[in-house]
Amino acid sequence: MKRPSGSSAESISALMTRSLSPVRLAPLLILLSGCVAPPETASLYGDPPPTEEEPPESKPGLDIPDDVVWGEELGTSWGCDGMDDPAFCSHDYVALAEGIVGPGFDFEACRADLVAEALDLWAQVEADGPPRTPWTISELAAGIREASGLAELRALRPRNIELHVTVVSSEMRDDHSDHFLVIRDPMLGEVPARRLVPNSPGPHPAVLVLPGHPSQPDATLEFADHQRGRFLAQNGYDVLILSPRAYSGRPEHDAATAMLCADLSMVAVRHLEALLLKRLLRSLEDTGIVDGVALMGHSGGSVQANALARWDHSFDAMVTDHFWPYVDVGPCQDDVDDFCVPDSHAPRLLPYADSIESKDDPDWVMPLHVQEYGYPEPEAIVSFLDDVFARD
């Protein structure tokens, strides 16, 4: 695949114009043409949904409305090639990219080209900063959806799919409960997440979280324990944290470059995963269990959330602690002489980076709270959200 060099100004404008051709889409359209909602079997989703003659059993903190098919398989693993930590699981993303480009595609050569391009672009951004182009709110939103590949990815996903949620672990604590969930999606595979539910009477405002790269197994636990997730739950917020797969070292590089070789990006994938979680929370909101949804990110998750908030204006508020220009490359964790790109590397977003990153931009269409990296003042987050949701 021929890719533009990042060493000239023309290359940045060229990044905005690449799109996925119908020929490239054909293999995946064939692959997905038979996709339907999976059967309601206990092996995938726990017990089938109760009938009218069998009312659902109440489960504290886990009420899920009728349009969500859910089950409970406590003590089981969510399973990605036998790996316990989602951060090292890249199989679903690589398989998705392979289905798009078709057989015979030279991923090795494409990955080498992408790393070379990333190094050129990073040198350019370090020297000159990202391009500064004024965009209207609607232009920025449309540009992010198109440049990230989200528009193409959403077009490929089968429609009218029930949301299948399986609870694989639950722990009751003094002031909140902790539940690890798996959402099954025919395109994205098994999407893991952690939900922290206050024990106090609801409804509770919800916070959808895209966490940072973990230094311990499971990014959701790290956010819960060290980036204020449990603190939010203790203060009356229903916290749903995405557990990103392919979120460390070589597996992240493999997934990110595979999606870029398919003219998509992991930014688009993270946004689509966030939309699945938002759908669950909005369904809970429709039944009076949740009252509003804010978006929050940390570190690399903030980079993804910043772009998401700039095109999806349905969130009630945004909380972030990090900004980055969507061009990133560095030594792989396992080889300092080799280079990897992370999931936030999406060169076609570079023309929009300055607008996405603008903390003082009056065109943010939702209340915005920016704090120092790592959220050293958790009380300020709660105070901000309490004001947004008009809580006493």
N, C-alpha and C positions, 0 to 999 in steps of 0.2 A: 504494500500500500504506500503510495506516495503521500508524504505529509509535508506541509510547508515548513521551512526553516523559521526559527523564532528570532533570527538575528536582524530582521529589518522591520520597519514600521508597517510595511505592506502585509507582513505575516499576521499581525494582530487583526487587521480588517478581514483577512482571509479566514481566520478562525471563526468568524461570525457567519460565514456563508456555507459551511459544510453541512450537508444534510444526508439522511439515510435514503438511498435510492430504492425504488420498488423492487429492483432485482435483488438487492441485499436483504430486503424484508421477506422475500418469498419462502426461504427455508423455514423461518420461524412461524410464519403464518400457517404453513402446512403442519408444523409440529403442534401448534396450539389449536388447530381447527377442531380437534376432538376433545378439547378441554371442557369439562363440565364440573359442577360442584362435586367433590368426592362423595362416595356413599357414606351414609351415616352409620358407621360401624364402630364398635367399642375399641377396635385396635388402633384407630386413628384419632377419634374424638371422644372417647368415653361412651357413656350410654346415649342412645338416641334421644332427641328432644321429647319431653313428656307429652302425652296426648291430653285432650280435654278431660278424659276420665281419670287421668293421673296427674294431679296438680304438682308443680315443681316444688321440690324441697327447698326451704330457705337456707341459704348459706351466708353467714355474716360476711359482709364486705365483698361478696362475689356475685351479687345480683346482676344478671345480664338479660337484656330484653329479648323478645321473641325472635327478632330478625338475626340474632346471633346464635349459631349452633355451638353448643359447648359441652364439654365433658370433663371428667376428673380422672387422672391416672397418677395418683400420688405415688412418689417413690420411683417413677420411671425417668429415664433420661430423654432429652428431646432429640438426640441422635443426629450427628452429622459426621459420617465416616468414623463413628466411635469416639469422637473428640468431646471432651467435657467442656472445654472453653470455646464459646462461639467465636472468639477473636481469631482463632486459627482455622476457621472453616470457610473455604473459598469455593467449594465444589459447585454450589447452586449458581453462583454468579458466572463462573467460567463456562458452565454448561449452557447458561442462557446466551452468553456471547457466541459460543460455538454454534448454537442453533440459529443465530442471526446471520453470521457470515457464511455458514455452510461448510461442507467438507473441503479439505485441501488448503485451507487458509494458513498462511505462514505466520503464526503468532510469534515465533521467536524473532523473526526479522522485524515484525511490527513493534514488538516491545523494545528492541534496540533503537529503532527510530524514535519511539516515544521518549525514551530516556535522553537521547541526544537533543531532541526538541525541548524537553523540560529544562535541561541545563542551559541552553541558549536563552530561553524565555526568562529563566530565573536571573541570569546575568543582566538581562535587559531591564527587568523589574527592579532589581537592586540599584541599577544605575539611574533609571529615570522614573521609577514608580509606575503604577498602573495608569493606563490612559484615562484622561479626565474628559468624559463626554457627558453633557447634560441629557438626561432622559426624563420624560414624563413618567408619572406613576404607572400608567398603562403600558408604555413602551418598555419600562424596566421589567414589569411582570411578564410580558410576552417574550421579551428577550431572554430572560432566565429560563423559562419553560422550553424555549426552542434551543438555546445554546447548550443547555445541560443534557439535552436528549430526552427530557421528561415527556414532551409532547409525543414523541415517537413511541416511548416505552408505554405510556398509558394507552395509546392507540392499539398496541399489540395485546394488551391484557384482556382476557375474556370478560364480558359484561355480566352483570346480574349474578354475581357469585356471593353465596352466603359466607358470612364471616365465621370460620370454624376456629374455636378457641378451646385449648386443652389446658387445664391446671395441672402442673406436674409436681408442685410442692406448695405447701402452705404452712405458715408459722404465725401463731397468735402471740403478740407481745402486750405489754401493759397498756400502751396507748395507741397502738396500730397493729394491723395485720400485714403480713408479707407473703405475696403470692407470686410464684414464677409461672408464667404463661407461655404457651406456644400458639401462634396463629399460623394456620396452614393456608398457603396460597399457591395456586397452580403454576404461577410464573416465578415467584420468588422463593418457593420452598417453605421451610419451617422458620418462621420469624419469631425469635424469642423476645420476651419482655418481662419486666418485673413491675408489679403493682403494689404500692404501699397505700393502705386504706385506713383512715382514722377510725378509731373505735367510737368516737363521739357521734351523736345523731346527725344525719345528713338532711338535705343534700349538701355535698361539699364541692367547692370549686376544684377543678382538675388542673394539673400541670403535666403536660406532655414533654418529656425530657429526651434530648439527644446527648448522650454522655461523651466524655473524652476518652482518649486511648487509655486502656487500663495498665497499671503497673502490677496488678495482681489478677488472677483468673476472674473473669466476669466483670465487665464494665459497669453493669447495673449495681453490683454490690459495692464497687468502689465509689460510685456516685451516691448511693444510699448512705454509706458510712462516712465518706470524707468530703463530699461536695454538697451536703445539706439536704439530701433526699429525705432522710428520716426526720430531720428537723421540720421540713415542710409538712410531713404527715402528722407529726406531733402538734402542729399548729393548725390542723384542720383542713389540709389539702390532700386530695386524692392524686397520688403521684404515679404516673405510668412512664416507665423508663425503657426505651428501646435497648436491647442487647445486641449491638452491631456484630455481625459476622465479618470475617476477613478484616480484622481491625488491628493487625499487628504484623510488622515485618514483611517477610516474603509472601505469606498468604494475602496480605492487603495489596501488595504490589501486583500479585498475579491477578487478583480480581479487578483492581483499578485499570490495569493495562488491558485486560481482556475486554472490559466494557468500552474503553477508549478505542480499541481496535475495531469494535462494532459501531463506531461513531456515536456512542452513547457516553455515559459517565457514571461513576459511582455516586456522584451528587444526585443524579436522577433516581438511582436505586434507593439511596437513603431517604429521599423525599417521598418516594412511593411507599416505602416501609412506614414512614411517619404518617402518611395518609391512612394506612390500615389502622394504626393505633388511634388516630383521630376519629376514624369511623366508629371504632368501639366506644370511645368516650362520648361522641355525639349521640350514639344510640342510648348510652346510659343517661345522657342529658334529657333525651326525649321521654324517658320514663321517670324522671324526677330523682334519679340517683346521684347525678352529677349536675352542678350548676355553673356552667361556663368552662372554657378551656383556655389556659395560657400556654405559651410555648417557651421552653427554656433550653439552653445549650450550655455545654462546658467544653472549653478547649477546642479540639477538632469537631466536636458536636456543635459548638457554637457557630463554627464556620458554615456547617450545613444548615443550621437553624436560621442564621442570618439571611441566607438566600431564600429559604423557604418562606420566611415571614414577608419578604419583599414581593412575592407573587401570590401567596395564599393569605388573603386579608381577613380570613374568617376567625382568626385567633383573637381572644380578648386582650391579650398583652404579650409582651416579649421580654425575656430576661437573658442577657448574654454577658460573657466575660472575655471574649476573644474575637479578633477580626483577622482575616488573611486574604490575600488577593487571588486565590484559586490557581496559583502556580506554585508547585512545591516539589522538591526533589532532594534527596540526601542519601548518605550511606545506608545500606541495608543493615539491619541489626546484626546479622550473622556474617557480614563481610564488609569491612570498612573500605575495601577497594572496589566495591560494586555499588551501584546506585539503584534506589527504589523510589517510586512515587506513591503517595498515600491516596486515600479515597477522596480527599478534597481537591486533588489535582484535576482540574477541568479547564484546559486552556481556552476553550471557546467562551468561558465566562469572564475572561480577563477584561474585555471591554466594559463589562458591567461592574467590575470589582470595586471601583472607587465609589460608585453610587451605593452599592450594597453595604460597604464599610462605613459610610458617612454617619457617625454617631449623632451629629448635630443637625442632620437633615430634617427640615420641618415636614417633609413629605412622608415620614413614617406614618402609616395609617392606623397604628395602634399604639397604646402607651408603651414606652420603652424604658427599661431599667438596665443600665450598664454598670458593672461593678468590676473591681480589680480581679485579675486572674485567680481562680480558686474560691471565689466568694468568701472573703474574710469577714464580711458583715452580714450574716444570715438574717439578723433581725430586720435589716433594711429591705431584704427581699420580701419578707412577710408583710412589712409595713406597706410596701409598694403594692403588693397583690391585694392586701386588705382594702386599700383605697380603690383599686380597680373594681373589685367585686363588692364594694360598699359594705364591708363587714365591720362590725363593731369590735 
